[in-house]
Amino acid sequence: QVQLVESGGGLVHPGGSLRLACVASGFTFSVYGMNWYRQAPGKERELVAYISRSGGNTSYRDSVKGRFTISRDNAKNTVYLQMNSLKSEDTAVYYCSAQVFGNAYWGQGTQVTVSS
């Protein structure tokens, strides 16, 4: 079955960095685009970044452009989110997601807290 397992969250000061990872299993990772979403308390889940199956195309929401970088290693079935210059408004649970066989799959999420 499809599984997505995130890791790398934690508590960081404003201006700090974190690198999230999502390990995928149960499907052919290299043929699917991957997404990172986040959900802050009391807010709707929002798309943060997307990467195509080859890694050649990426896109970001405006608020993270220039600070976050999505990448993938198809040999390791892993997608990453490098987050730099973190701000308090980046505080949220971060999820990776894939659309496989017409169904959306989500990991369990990893908490990112940006606070002084």
N, C-alpha and C positions, 0 to 999 in steps of 0.2 A: 504494500500500500504506500501511497505517497506520504512522505514525512519530511518536514522542514523543521530544523532545530537551530534556533538562534543562540548566540552567546556574545559576550563582550561588553554588555552594559555595565553601568555602575554610576558612582557619584563622582562628579568632576567639577572643578571650579570654572567660573566663566573664563573664556579664552583658552580653555584646555582642549584636549583631543581624546577621542575614543575610536576604536576600530571594531565594528560589529562584524560577525561572521554568521553565515547561515549554511548549514550542511544539508544537502538534499539527498533523498533516496526514494526508491520505488518508481522512478521514471527516468527516461533518457534525458538527463539534465541538459546536455549540450544542444538540444533542439528546441529549447523553450526560452523565451525571454523571462527575466526575473524582475521583481519589484521589491522595493522597500517602502513600507507604509509606517505611519506613526499615529498614535492616538493619545492626546493629552486629556487629563481629567475634565469631564464635562463637555468635551468637544468631539466632533465626528472624526472618524479615521480619515487620514489624508495621505495621498500618494506623495512620497518624498523623492524617489528616484526610480528610474527604469534602465535596464540594460538588455540589449538584444542578445540573441543566442550566441553569437560569435564574440560579443563584447565590442563590436565596432560602432554601435550606436548607443548613446546614452542620452537621458534627459532628466531634468531636475525641476522641482518646484522653485519658483523665483526666490523664496526666502532662504534657500540653502545654496543657491548657485555661487560658485567661487569658494565655498567652504567645505562642501561635502563632495566625495568622489565615490562612485559605485564602480566596482570591478568584479571580475569573476575568474575562477580557475576551473575550467571544465574537466581537467584531469583529476581534480579533487572534489568535484561536485559541490563547489562552494562559491557563494556570492558574498562580497564584502561591501561594507559601507564605512569609508574613512571619514570621520567627522572632525573638522578642525574649527578653531575659533568659536567654540560652542557658546551659546547664549542661554539665558534662563528660559526663553521661549522655546528652546529645543527639548525641554523636559517632556518626556512622553514614554509610552511603551512602544518600542519599535518592532515591527513584524516584517518578515519576508513572506512573499506570496508568489504563487505561480498558477497560471491557468493551464491545466492539463486535461486533455480530452473533454474540453468544454466546462470543466468544473474548476472553481477557485479553491485553492488550498492555502492554508495559513499555518505558520508556526505558532508556538505558544507565546512568543514575544519576549523581549528583554528590556528591562527598565533602564532608562537613561535619565539621570537627574543632574541638572546643572545648577549649582548653588554655591554661594560663598559661605 
